């Protein structure tokens, strides 16, 4: 199977979009509901979309945990409904893989549309990939769209440019600042902005020149859940790709990152990709240690020249850009730049 995926039609102002709880169901918990509606209002007021919940989106974390089939039903319903043009994950979590027995891949294949989220939503991205659809590793409703006070301009820019425009995405510079500051999602905190820190930009860990490849990857911990399932991409889908990785707020110990990454070498994946990009680690914890692990594993495989770009603005950091699965991307080691050479969406 090829990594050339079907791109969905672009979003337009006035489109109906669905919100879904595919993992943690906190969007419907009474103490967090205000946060959900803040994110929903941004979808509507800032981006001109008409957001609606699926039947179980706001059932709460206890219900969502105990009913993975209902989560899958919501996802299938959202894809099957022709009036819905996009689907936004409320948040990640840690068990969306439990939906797998209830997924009808043919429904996704027959109804291509924008699907976006990150973290545990990696599983749903692999579901889309198996169905041949390019989906979008990017902001969630509860986190980025509901950011205190206002969305970050950098995040909002990429929502507009990646999901609403059929033009080539082009160069994606790093954000000038970053934050991982933890502020509890309490309503009394909604007027507090998180502290922003200067961002040092992209680092070239190794490699030279310019390489291109199609994007595949996700949250490193969540990808572990998918190994040996029907979702795991075939070896030819990794071939020639640019692999994107990020780690979550769990801040995994560097030894685990080493174990996991070594497995990609054991599968023969690292030897056949064209390059790698890594997101900024959450709160920059293990920032240097992860770099050491990456170069160590690649050296074990004789891959010291494989281009690796580090400290990227995606995943569990804010603000963030959006990565379309299967899109042709480029790493320029000499200029420390990253570009996406295609549009993420097409004209409807």
N, C-alpha and C positions, 0 to 999 in steps of 0.2 A: 504493500500500500504506500502511496505517495503522501508527502506532507503538503501537497498543494490542495488546500481546502476551499470550500465554497464560502465566499464572502457574503454576508447578509446585506440587505438593502439599508441605506443610511436612515438614521432617524431624522424626522422633521418636526418642527414646532406643531403642536396640536396632536401628535401621535399618542395613542394609548400605550402605556407600558405597565407591566406587572411587577410587583415586589413579591419575593418568595423567601421563606425561611427553610433552607435546605439542610441546615446543620443545627447550630444552637438557635433556640426559639425565643431568645430574650426580647425580640422586638415587641412581643405581645405581653410581656410581664408588666404589671401595673406601674412599677417604679421606673421603667424604661420607656414606656409608651410615649411620653412626651418627646423623647429623643427620636423615636421613629417618625413621629409627625413633623419634627423639624427637618429631618432628611427628606421626607416626602414633599414638604413645602418647597424645598430647594429644587427638586426635580420639576415641580410645577411652575414656580415663580421665576426661577433663574434660567431654566432651560425650556420652558414652554410646553412641557409634557403633561399628559393627563395620567397620573399614577393611580393604580388600583391594586388592592390586595387580592390575592387568591384566597380560596375558602379557608385555608388553615394558616395563612401567614401570621396572624396575630393570635393564635391559640395559646401562646405562651410556651415557656421552655419545658415544662413538665409534659405537656401534651405532645409537643414536637419530638422530644426524646423518645417517647413510648410509641410513636406512630411514624416510622420511616416510610411506610407505604403511602401515607397521606402527603408527606413531603414530595414524594415522587409523583403522586397524582397531581399536585399543584403544578409541578414543573411540566408534566405532560399536557395538562390543560392549557397552560400559558403558551406552550409551543403550538398546540393544535388550534387555538383561537385565532382566526385570521384578522380579527380587529386589533389584536395586541401586536405591536411592532418591536417591542424590546422587553427584556427581562432583567431585573436587577436583584442581586442577592442582598438580603438585609445585612448579613454578617456571616463570618465563618464559624468555626467551632472545631469539632474533632471527630465527627462520626457520620458525615454525609455518605461515606462508602456503604452504609447500611441501606441506602436507597437502591443499590445496584440490581437486586433481584426484580425490581418493579419498573425498570426503565424499558421503554419501547423506543429503540433507536430509530426506527422507521419514521416515527412522528417527527423527530428532530430533523431527519434528513429531508422530509417532504415540506418542512415549514421553516426555512432558514430565517433567522432574525437575530438581532443583537442580544447577546447574553454576556453579563459582566459581573465580576466579583473577584475575590482573591482569598488567600489563605486556604482554609479547608474547601473552599469552592474550587480548588485545584481538581478535586474529584469530578465535579460537574463539567469542568473544562475538558477533562479526558473523556467524559461521556460525549460531549459535543465533537471532540476530535474523532472518536470512533464512528460517529455518525457522519463524518465528513464536513463538519461545519467549523469555520473559524470563529472562536469566541474571544473575549477580551479580559485580560488579566488587569484588573483595575479597581476603582473605588467601590465601596459598599455603602448602602443606605445609612446604616447606623454610625459608621465611623466617618468617612470622608464627606459624604453629602451633608451629614448632620454636624460637621465640625462647629465647635463653639463660636458664636458671633457671626462668622462668615466662612464659606469655603475658601481654601487657599486659591489664589489666582492661578498658580501653576497647575493645580489639579483641574480646575474649571476649564482652563485653556485646552487641556488635552481631551477633556470630554467633548468639547466643541469640535476640535480638529480631527479627532479619531472617529467619533460616532456620528457626527452630523455632516461631515464633508467627505465627498468622494475624491478629493484631491490627494495626491501623494503626501504621506505624512511628513517625510523629510527628516532633517536633523532634529535630534532631541537633546538639547543641552541639559546639564544637571541643574537642579533647583539651586538657587543662591543661598538658601537656608534650609534647615531641617528641624524637626521636633519629634521626639517620642515621649514627651512629658505625659505622665499619667495623671489625669484629672478624673476622679470618679464621675460616672454618668448620673449625677444628681442634678435635679432641676435648678437648685440654687447655684450650680456652677455654670449655667448656660451663658452667662454674661462674661465669663473669664476666658481670655485667650491663653493658649498654651505658649510657653516661652520658646522663642525661635533662636536657633544658633547658626552661625555662619557655616556653610557647607564648603568642604575643600575641593569638591569636584571629582571627576572620574580619575581612577588610577589604572595605569597599565601594569598588571602584575608580571606579564611576560608576553613574548611575541613581538612581531614587527609587521610592517606593511598593512595592507587592506585585505580583509576577508569578508565574504558574504555567505549567508545561509538563512534558512527558514527557522522561525522562532518556535521553540518547544521547551517546556519546563514547568515551573511552578514553585510551590512551597516545599522545601526539601523534606521536612518531616512528613507532610501529607503524601508526597509521592511514595513514601515507604508503604503506606496503606494499600497502594495500587499495585505493587509488585506481585506478580504471579496471579493477577486477576485478568479478566478479559479486557480490562481497560488499558493494560500496559501496551504502549506502542510497539509495533513490530520493528525489527532491527533496521529495516530500510527507511523507516520514518525518522530515525535519528541520523541517518547518513547525510553528511553535508550540512547539518543544522547548526544554528547558533543556540546553544543551550542556556536558558536563563534559570537561575536559582535564587531563592531568598529563604531566610529563616524567620521564625515567628517570634512573638513576644515571650515564648517559653525559653528563648535564648539557649538553645541546645549546647551542651558541652562540646568543645572542639573535638574530643575523641569520638563522639558520635558522628559528627560531620565527617571525620576521617573514615570511619567505618562505612558510612553510607556512600561516600564518594568513591571509595575503593571498590564498592560493589558495581558502580557504573563502569569502572575499568574492567572488572571481572566479566561483565556482560559483553564487553567489546564495544561499548558505546563511546567512551571517551576517545578511542583511537579513530573513530570515523566522523566525529563532528568537526566543524570548521572553526569554532570559537566558543567562548563562554562569556556570559555577563552575570555579575553577582550584585545583588542589592546591598545597600547599607545595612549592616546588622542592627537589630532593634536596640535603640539607645546606645549604639556603637559598642556594646559589650562584646568582647572577644574579637574586636575589629582586627587587631594584628594577628591574633591566634588563628583566625579563619584563613587569613592570607597565607600563613605558614602551612596550614593543612592542604590548601589548594595546590600550592606549588610542590609540596612534598609528594602528593599522590600523582600529580602529572609527571614529576621526575621519575617516580617508580616505573612509569610506563614509557619513559623515553620521549615524553611530550613537552619538553622544555620550551619549544617554539610555538606551542599552541597559543593563539591570542586570547588573553583573558582581561576583561575590563571589570573593574571593581568599584564599589561605592556608588552604585546606580540608584536613581530615584524611582524605585517601584517597590511594591510589597509593603512590608510592615515598617514603613517610615512615612512621614508626611513633610511636604506634599509629595504627590506621586504622579507619574506618567501612566500610560496605558500601553500594554503590549498585546497585539493581536496574534493569536496562535496561527502559525503557518505563514505569516507575512515575511517577505524577503527583507532581511536586515543587513546592516554593514557595520563592522568595527574598523575604525581607522586608528591604528596604534600610534602612528607618528603624530597625529593631531589630537589624539585622545578624544575622539568623537564617536558617537553612535547615531545611526540613521536607520529609518525604516523606508524602504525604497518603493513601497506600494501604498495604496489607500487601504484602510481597514474595512471599508464598506463600499458598496456600489450604488449607483442610481437605481431606485426601485422601479 
